[in-house]
Amino acid sequence: MRPRAGLGRVLDDLGSTLLTLGHGQPQRGAEIGGVVIHDPADRPDLPPHALVLGVGLRDAEEITALLPELGRQQVAALIVRAPVPHGDAVAAAAEESGVAVLGLTPGASWTQLVAILRSLLAEGDVGVVDAESLGGIPSGDLFALANAVSALLDAPITVEDRSSRVLAFSGRQDEADQSRIETILGRQVPEKYTRMLAERGVFRRLYRDDEPVWIDPLPLGRDEQPRVAVAVRAGDEVLGSIWAAVREPLSQDRLRALRDAAKLVALHMLRIRAGADVERRLRTDLLSTALEGGAGARDALSRLGLAHQPVVVLALTTIQQPGSMQPGPSDAGLATERQQLSDGFAMHLSAVHARSAAALVGDVAYGLLPLSGDAADGEDRAARIAAEFLGRVGHRDRAAIAVGPVARDVAELAYARTTADRVVRVLRSRHGSGPRVARLGDVTVEALVLELRDLVTARGDGLTGAVAKLWEYDKEHNGRMVETLHAWLDAFGDVTVASASLHVHPNTLRYRLRRLSALGGLDLDDADARFAAMLQLRIFDRPLASAARVAPEDR
């Protein structure tokens, strides 16, 4: 059985279609530790046996200079855009460093390559033992299965989902036509092809029958080949389809083999779907256990690969807009949005550091970002990373991220999570106004006010003293005493600024101040009295919706 995640496996499945070996001898035994994009301005520690994507690397001298450094970090291969530069210097550097140099086919996008590699290598498995086999093929290994079906049919095939996205493909794709090449490079059947197939009723026949469907060549060029396709079903549910590019109709034996292969593909697709759910639940449980800081936190961190190093806790939350209806726990749309944001957040963090971990716990997506090197500016670095993520999903203005303090050991992790939760609450209370990335130092006052509000609510306290009397007066006489006091305190006693905020004349404001001082018995020259009034106005919020319960002695 081939290595589950080795470089040899990558070349076997993607070679001749997406990747070509330029220099070096790939080590086929070692498992790939991750996929990392090379950035000359920021070179973090790489996981062992990583695949490094040399985006923008073209010059032979630049590649030659980089290979020894990658060799010292035990990198498996460097991937650059084909054609790979030739020359004795590059070849010697590849041989000496032990790093193979691969070429990415022109026209293929780096984004799609990352998606294919992550799917192929199943990067991110946590606590998973060797998978069982289905039909003699490792469970969930659609690429190996695609090659097996291709050998049975003597034709290049693709395995696609219901949306015509390519889940896996076999070798020998160079024997197919231009439309197949475009499909492989884009990992998606182009829309112009799917539209023509839909107009011909191909999808209707495909999903209606269990038998393979013959599809005549599309009128796109002389090299277009016919297709034979069969639906992949699990009971009544259509999971996807298998497409073979052929030159002539298949024999009965091969049609039977294709039908049988569809059943086996269904088992593998179900195993992938179940495995993804299990992996997500496992990662969520491990992350939750680590954040709680209990007896199992150390073991959970070890299984996440984050033991013995400082980490920053990030908390991604969605913001409810003011005036919108509060969703219930079963709101499917909001739950889907949170999960999608969480998945994107996990991918963003993994691109920054391969050992980072993220999962949706309740309604908050927590991320653990390990810090390499000096951790003194860890919060600042984490805040920049969080801002970059929100910038990429900027159209979703309902998202915000809280940055917790650096946790240098398990004992500090629970405190870091609690701190992040305090910041999350402040971000939610803002309803989308203000910065969408914050640390506790940025929102300390707001966090304390919210906690004081919890305390007075739990004890059933209401407004007392001068503010209570002014609120009662406003309620009975439709006055604006509380609003005036609030504006004056916010303006730090500046009558001009306060009157402008209320759109009244300064003399009107002075009159109201004398009036409210007399009504409430409030000495505006007393610093303690001003502080007490300001604190009550903050705790009970400006609209004073919760101030209906005024203390009896102040009525």
Long-range contacts (C-beta under 8 A, 24 or more apart in sequence): 1-138, 2-144, 3-28, 3-29, 3-30, 3-31, 4-31, 4-122, 4-130, 4-131, 4-138, 4-141, 5-31, 5-32, 5-120, 5-121, 5-122, 5-123, 6-30, 6-31, 6-32, 7-32, 7-49, 7-51, 7-76, 7-77, 7-100, 9-120, 10-51, 10-77, 10-117, 10-120, 10-121, 11-102, 12-147, 12-171, 13-120, 13-143, 13-144, 13-147, 13-171, 14-116, 14-120, 15-171, 16-171, 16-172, 16-173, 16-174, 17-105, 17-169, 17-171, 17-173, 17-174, 17-184, 18-104, 18-105, 18-108, 18-113, 18-116, 18-184, 18-185, 19-79, 19-102, 19-103, 19-104, 19-105, 20-82, 20-84, 20-102, 20-103, 20-105, 21-100, 21-101, 21-102, 21-103, 22-80, 22-82, 22-84, 22-85, 22-86, 22-90, 22-94, 22-100, 22-101, 22-102, 22-103, 23-84, 23-90, 23-91, 23-94, 23-95, 23-100, 23-101, 24-77, 24-94, 24-95, 24-98, 24-99, 24-100, 24-101, 25-95, 25-100, 26-76, 26-77, 26-100, 27-76, 27-98, 27-100, 30-76, 32-76, 32-121, 32-123, 33-76, 33-354, 34-123, 34-350, 34-354, 35-114, 35-117, 35-118, 35-121, 35-123, 36-354, 37-110, 37-114, 37-351, 38-66, 38-78, 43-69, 44-352, 44-353, 44-372, 45-73, 45-372, 46-70, 46-73, 46-74, 46-75, 46-354, 47-354, 47-355, 48-73, 48-74, 49-74, 49-75, 49-76, 50-75, 50-76, 50-354, 51-75, 51-76, 51-77, 51-79, 51-117, 52-77, 52-78, 52-79, 53-79, 53-110, 53-113, 53-114, 54-78, 54-79, 54-80, 54-81, 55-110, 57-81, 58-85, 59-85, 60-85, 60-86, 60-87, 60-89, 60-90, 61-89, 63-90, 63-93, 63-101, 64-89, 64-90, 64-93, 67-93, 67-94, 67-96, 67-97, 67-99, 67-101, 68-93, 68-96, 68-97, 70-97, 70-99, 71-96, 71-97, 71-98, 71-99, 72-97, 75-99, 76-100, 77-101, 77-102, 78-102, 79-103, 79-104, 79-113, 80-104, 81-106, 82-106, 105-185, 107-185, 108-185, 109-185, 109-186, 112-185, 112-186, 112-187, 115-187, 116-187, 119-167, 119-168, 123-350, 124-279, 124-283, 124-350, 125-279, 126-279, 126-282, 126-283, 126-286, 126-303, 126-304, 127-282, 127-286, 127-303, 128-275, 128-279, 131-271, 131-275, 134-264, 134-267, 134-268, 134-271, 135-264, 135-267, 137-264, 137-268, 139-268, 139-271, 139-275, 140-268, 140-271, 140-272, 140-275, 141-268, 142-167, 142-168, 142-265, 142-268, 142-269, 142-272, 143-168, 143-169, 143-170, 145-261, 145-264, 145-265, 145-268, 146-170, 147-171, 148-261, 149-242, 149-244, 149-257, 149-258, 149-261, 149-265, 150-244, 152-254, 152-257, 152-258, 152-261, 153-228, 153-244, 153-246, 153-250, 153-254, 153-257, 153-258, 154-254, 155-228, 155-244, 155-245, 155-246, 156-180, 156-244, 156-245, 157-242, 157-243, 157-244, 157-245, 158-183, 158-184, 158-242, 158-243, 159-232, 159-240, 159-241, 159-242, 159-265, 160-189, 160-240, 160-241, 160-242, 160-243, 161-239, 161-240, 162-238, 162-239, 162-240, 164-188, 164-189, 164-194, 165-189, 167-240, 167-269, 175-245, 176-225, 176-245, 177-221, 177-223, 177-224, 177-225, 177-245, 178-220, 178-221, 178-223, 178-224, 179-218, 179-220, 179-224, 180-225, 180-245, 193-218, 193-220, 202-229, 206-230, 206-231, 206-241, 207-231, 207-238, 210-259, 211-255, 211-259, 212-250, 212-255, 212-258, 212-259, 214-249, 228-255, 228-258, 230-258, 230-259, 230-261, 230-262, 231-262, 232-262, 232-265, 232-266, 232-269, 233-262, 233-266, 234-266, 234-269, 234-270, 239-266, 239-269, 239-270, 240-265, 240-269, 280-359, 283-357, 283-359, 284-359, 284-360, 284-361, 286-357, 286-359, 287-357, 287-358, 287-359, 287-361, 287-366, 287-368, 288-359, 288-361, 290-368, 290-410, 290-413, 291-361, 291-366, 291-413, 291-414, 291-417, 292-414, 292-417, 293-410, 293-411, 293-413, 293-414, 293-415, 293-417, 297-410, 297-413, 297-414, 298-410, 301-410, 301-413, 304-355, 304-357, 304-368, 305-355, 305-357, 306-355, 306-357, 306-368, 306-370, 309-370, 309-371, 309-372, 310-370, 310-371, 310-375, 310-378, 310-406, 310-407, 310-408, 311-368, 311-369, 311-370, 311-371, 311-406, 311-407, 311-413, 311-416, 312-368, 312-369, 312-371, 312-378, 312-379, 312-381, 312-382, 312-403, 312-404, 312-405, 312-406, 312-407, 312-416, 313-366, 313-367, 313-368, 313-403, 313-404, 313-405, 313-407, 313-413, 313-416, 313-417, 313-419, 313-420, 314-345, 314-349, 314-358, 314-366, 314-367, 314-368, 314-369, 314-382, 314-385, 314-386, 314-401, 314-402, 314-403, 314-404, 314-420, 315-364, 315-365, 315-366, 315-367, 315-401, 315-402, 315-404, 315-417, 315-420, 315-421, 315-423, 315-424, 316-341, 316-342, 316-345, 316-364, 316-365, 316-366, 316-367, 316-389, 316-399, 316-400, 316-401, 317-363, 317-364, 317-365, 317-399, 317-400, 317-401, 317-402, 317-424, 317-427, 317-428, 318-363, 318-398, 318-399, 318-400, 319-397, 319-398, 319-399, 319-400, 319-427, 319-428, 319-430, 319-431, 319-432, 319-436, 320-398, 320-428, 320-431, 321-398, 321-431, 321-432, 322-431, 322-432, 337-396, 337-398, 338-363, 338-365, 341-365, 341-393, 341-396, 341-399, 344-389, 344-393, 345-389, 348-385, 348-388, 348-389, 348-392, 349-385, 352-385, 364-421, 364-424, 366-417, 366-420, 371-406, 375-406, 375-408, 378-406, 379-403, 379-405, 379-406, 379-439, 383-437, 383-439, 386-437, 387-437, 390-436, 390-437, 397-432, 397-436, 398-432, 399-436, 400-424, 400-427, 400-428, 400-432, 400-436, 400-437, 400-438, 401-436, 401-437, 402-427, 402-437, 402-438, 402-439, 403-437, 403-438, 403-439, 404-439, 404-440, 405-439, 405-440, 422-447, 422-451, 423-447, 425-450, 426-450, 449-538, 449-539, 452-535, 452-539, 453-539, 453-540, 453-541, 456-539, 456-540, 457-546, 460-549, 461-549, 461-551, 462-547, 462-548, 462-549, 462-550, 462-551, 463-536, 463-540, 463-544, 463-547, 463-549, 463-550, 463-551, 463-554, 464-536, 464-550, 464-551, 464-553, 464-554, 465-520, 465-532, 465-533, 465-536, 465-554, 466-520, 466-521, 466-522, 466-529, 466-533, 467-520, 467-533, 467-536, 467-537, 468-547, 468-550, 468-551, 468-554, 468-555, 469-519, 469-520, 469-521, 469-554, 470-516, 470-519, 470-520, 470-522, 471-544, 471-547, 471-550, 472-550, 472-554, 472-555, 473-519, 473-520, 480-512, 481-512, 481-515, 481-516, 481-519, 481-520, 482-537, 482-544, 484-509, 484-512, 484-513, 484-516, 485-513, 485-516, 485-522, 485-533, 485-537, 486-537, 486-542, 488-513, 488-524, 489-530, 489-533, 489-534, 489-537, 493-524
